[in-house]
């Protein structure tokens, strides 16, 4: 492939040969992707695209095959996402949107929403996700649901779940591609709703559960629905036993599938938001650290920053030496800044709290040359402008804990649950 690429497509006029050489580049690009060499993979996908040209989408029996175009552009978009080139992600996905039916465009929408997530554009993701979910013929109330409507939705979902065999849910293995992609759209939308503390969060969670049950779909993506449902049993119903039950169902579904970005997300949700109530903090920290390491290994860089961020907060709650914690957080913050700005801002707030507890002036903002503003107020203002209520809640929670001078350790989970309930409703 390298020899052919060096010659370039300009001197190859036969369409059959151009298709062949584009296919070679696709094969090598996939091989590089499997090796997590995403920069190299992007090069081969782009070379393949040069060989097919824009006319390849026509698929009229004379031009190059339509599916080959889709595979190359999807590969290029995914590789661009991995190397954090958001402008290329936007370009390649827009070409796909213009040339394929809606169902075939779902993977490209997922890639674009993931790109927006890593740059913190949660409002845009939520609006995009709600529009796509409507196009999938799933009910989305307008305007956003009220607390009374949310409790009613949750009650009807619980009633629906009582009609299904739980053992079958946990052990079924569904691989319907369209349904899996629909769930991935749901997942990205849920993450945005979580960051914005939108009332759509519990509503969409219940809709995911219904979709899974009514369509007999229990793929790895459906584990997100059951994990989310478990979380809302805590924050909305104060039912810890039911929450643990459905969290375990989510993990059982997850165990039927090979590791993926969904594995990272669900493990973070289950261990960081639910199981943390039932096991020692040290065990929670270990599970989250393993989840972070898994995410980095499989290339799920942005998502793996959430368990890493939670690890630092749990280490603080455990009573780890503050100077040691400051050093480890400084190192982790550099990684978060590279892959997920939203998590980086959460970690910056933790760093400020650690410095206050150490009794020193924080130099966190100067360490990153103003990337997060000049002080905590700049983060709060930015969160207000973006409607990022989760980040706002985290900032005010941090101020409360600092005032309490670490007496919050005993009451942390009770306080956190109150905050979570308020921002979700």
N, C-alpha and C positions, 0 to 999 in steps of 0.2 A: 504493500500500500504506500509506503514512503517513497519508493521510486516513482510510482504513478503520480503521486501528489506533487512531487518535485517537477514533473513535466507539466502538470496542470491540465485543466479541462479544455483549454482553448484549441488544442490541436487534435482533440478527439471528437469526431463529428458523428459517428454512429451511435444512435440512441441505446442500442443494446450494450455497447461497450461502456457508455457513460453510466448506465444502470448497474453494470457489473462492478465498476470501480467505486460507485457510490455505496453498493452493498458491502464491498470490502471494508470501506471506511466505517460503515455502521457496525460491522462485526468487531473491528478493532476498538471502536469507541465503547462498545458494550463490555469488551474485555477489560479495558482501562477503568471503566466504571466499577466493575466487579472488584478490581484491585484498589479502589478508592483513590485512583490517580485521576482526579476530576479535571484538572487543567489539561492534561494530555487527552482525556476523553473528549473534551470540548473541541480541541484542535481537529480530531478525526471526524467528529460530527459536522463541523463546519466545512471540512474538505469534502465530505460527502454531499453536503448541500450545494457546494459549488459545482459538482459534477451533474447534479440533477437539474439545477436551475429552477426558476419559479414555474416554468411550464409543466413540471412534473406532476403538479396537482390535478391537471386536467383529466388524466386517466381515461382517455378516449380510445384506447387500443393502439395508439400510435406513440403517444408520449410515455414517459417513465411512470412506473406504477405508483398509484396514489398512496398505498400503505407504506411504501418505502419513504416517501416524503414525510408522512406523519411520524414514523419511527425516528427519523433523523432530527426533525424539529423538536420532538419531545425529548430526545436525548440531549440535544443542545440546550434546551431550556433547563432541564434538570441539572446538567453539568454547570451551567451558568449560575444556578442557584447555589450549588455546592461551593463555587469559588467566589460567591458574594458579588456577582456582577448583576445588579438588579435591572440595569438598563437593557442588558441582553435578554434577561428573563422576559421583560415586557415585550421586546421586539419579537422573539420567537413564539411566545404564546399568542400574540396578536395575529401573527401569520396563520397559526392553527385555527383561531376563532373564525377567520375569514374564509377558510377552505374546507371545514368539516362540519357534519351535523352536530347538533347540541350534545347528544350522548357521547359522541366520540371526542368532544372537546373537554369533557370533565377532567381528565388527568392534567390538561394544560391549565384549567382554572385552579386546580389544587396547587400546582406549582406556583402560579402567580400569587395566590393567597398566602402561601408559605413565605414567599419573598416579601410580601407586604408585612407579614407577621414579624420577620426578623428586623425590619426597620421601624416597627412600632406603629404602623398605620392601622390601628384596630377599628376605628370608625369606618374606614373604607372597606375593610374586610367584612365587617358586620353587614353593611349595606349590600355589598356584593353577594355575600352568602345568603342573605334573606331573599334576594332576587332570584338566585339560582334555585333555592329550595322551593320557591313558588313555581318555578318552571318545571320542577320535578313533581308537581301536583300535590304538594304537601302544604297543609294549612298553616299560614302565618298571619296572626291577628294584626290588624292595623286599626288604631294605634297600638302601642305596646301594651301587653296585658297588665291588669291591676293585680294587687296582692290577693284579692278575693278570687279573681279568675285563676290565678296560679294555684291556689289551694284546691280549687275545684278540679283543675287539670290533673293535679297530682293524685287526688282521690280517685278519679276515673281511671287513671293509669294503674293504680294499685288494684282496683277492681278487675281490670283487664288481665293483669299479671296473674291473678289468682286462678285464671282459667287454663293456665299452661303448665306443662310438666317441667319442673325446674331441672330435673336430671337430664332431660333431653336438651334443654337450653344450654347447659354447661358442656355437653359432650358432642353436640352436632357440629358438623364441619362444612360450612357453605362457602363456595368460591365464586358466586355470581359476580362477574366483573362490573356490570353496571350498578348493582346494588352496593358493591364495595366502594365504588367511586362516589356514589351518593352519600354514603356514610362519611367518607373523607371530607366532602364538602361540609357536612354537618359538623365534623370535628373542628375544622378551621374556623367555622362560624362560632362554635361554642367557646373556643379560646379567646376570640375577640370579645364575645359577650362577657366572658369572665373578667377580662382586663378592664372593660368598661363598666362592670357591675350592672349589666343591663338586665331588666326583667325578662328579656328573651332567654336568658340562660336557663332557668328552670323549665320554662315552656319548651324550648328546643330539646332539652334533655328528655322530657316526657315524650315528645314527638318521636325522638330517636328510638326510645323503648317500644313505642307502639308500632313504628315502622318495622322494627326487627321482628316483633311477635307476629304481626299481621301478614308479613311477607315471608315468614319462616326463614329468616336470614340470621344466622348466628356466626358470621365471619369475625375475624379478629377485630374489625372496626366496631362491631356491636358491643365489644367489651367496654368501650368508652361510655356508651349509653348507660350500662348497668353500674359502672363506677360513678358516673355523675348522679344517677338516681340514688345511689347509696349515700353520697355526700349530702344531698338535699333531705334525706331522712334525718340527718343530724341537724342541719341549720334551720329547717322549716318545721320538723315534727319532734325534734328532740328524742328520736327513737334510735338509740345506739345499737341495739341488738339487730334491728332490721337493716341498719346501715352496714354492719359487719357481714351480715348474711349475703347481701347483694354485692358487696365488695369481693367476697370470696368467689361468687359466681363469675364476676368479671375476670378474676385471676384464672379460674378454671377454663374459661373460654380462651384466654390469652395463651394458656399452656398448650393449646391444640395447634398453635401456629409457630413458624420460625420467627426469630426476633426481627423487629421492624421499628420504624418511628412510632407506630401506634403502641408497641410494647413499652417504649420509653415513656410515652405520655400517660398511659394507664398506670404503670408502676408508680410514676410520680404522684398521680392523683390518689391511688389507693394507699400507698405508704406515707405520703406526705400530708394527706387531708383526712384520712379515715382510720387506717390501722394505727396511726400514731396515738390514738386515744386508748389503745388496748395493749401496747407493748412498751418496753422501756425505750427511752430516747436514744440510747446507744444502738439498739437494734434498728430503729427507724433510720438513724444516720447511716448505718452500714448498708441498709437496703437502698437508700437514695444514692449513696456513693457508687454502688454497683450499677444502678440504673444510669447514672451519669457516664460511667466508664463504658457501658454497653452502647449508649447513644453515640459516643465519640468513635467507637470501634466500627459501627455500621454506617457512619456518615450522617447521623441525625443530629447535626451540630446545634442548631437553634433550639430544638426541643430539649436537648440534654442540659441546657443551661438552667432550666427550672429546678431539677433535682439538685444541681450543684448549688444554686442559690439557697434552697431550703436547708442544705447541709450546714451552711455557715450559720444560719439562724439557730439550728438545733444545737450546734457546738456551743453557741453563746448560752443557750438555756442549760446545757449540761454543766456549765461552769468552767469551761476551758480557759486556760491562762490567756488574759486579754492581749498581752504582747504577742504571744504565739498566734493567736487568732487574727490579730491585725496583719501579721506577715502573710498568713495563708490567704486571707481575704484579698490582700493586695495582689497576690499572684492570680487568684481566681478571677478577680475583677478584670484583669487584662484579657483573660480568655473570654469572659462575657462581653466585653467591649467589642471584641472581634466578631462574635457570632450572634449576640442577642442584646440589643440596646435596652430593651425593657427590663430584662433581668439585671443588667449592669446598673441601672438606676436604683433598683431595689437593693442591690449590694452596696451601692454608694451610701444609701441611707443607713444600712447596718454599720458601715465603716464609721460614719459620723457618730452613731450611738456608742460604738466601741471606744472611740477617742474620748467622748464625753465621760464615759465610765472610768477611763484611765486618768481623767483629770487633766487632759492636754488639749491644746487647740488643734483641731483637725486640719490636716493638709491634703485631704483626699482630693478636693477639687483642683488644687494646684498641681497635683501629681499627674493629672490627665489633661493639663493645658486647656482647661475650660471646656472640655468636651461635654460636660454635664452642667455647664453654667459656672457661676462663681460661688454659689452657696446653695443651701437646701431650699431657699425660697424660689430660686430659679427652677428647680425640679418641680416644685408645687405649682408654680405658674404654668409651666409647660404641660403638666398633667391636667390642670384646669382647662387649658385651651384645647387639649385633645380629648377631653371628657374621660380621661383615664382614672376612674373612681377607685380602682383597685390600688393604683400607685398612691393616690391621695390618702386612702385609708391607711396604707402602709406607713406613709410619712407621719400622719397624726398619731398612729399607734406608736411609732418610734419616739415621738416627743413625749407621749404619756409614759412610756417605759423609762426614758431617761430621767424624767422628773421623779419617778418612783425609786430610782437608784437601785435597780435590780431586785426590788422586792416583788417585781412582777413574775418571778419564776413560778411561784406557787399558783398564781391565778392566770397564767398566760393563756392556757387553752380556753378557759371560760371567757376571757376577754376577747380572744380571737374569734370565738364562735359568735359572740354578740356582734362584733364588727362585721363578720361575714354575713350574718343574717340581715343586718341593716342595709349593707350595700347591695345585696341581692334583691331585696324587696323595695 
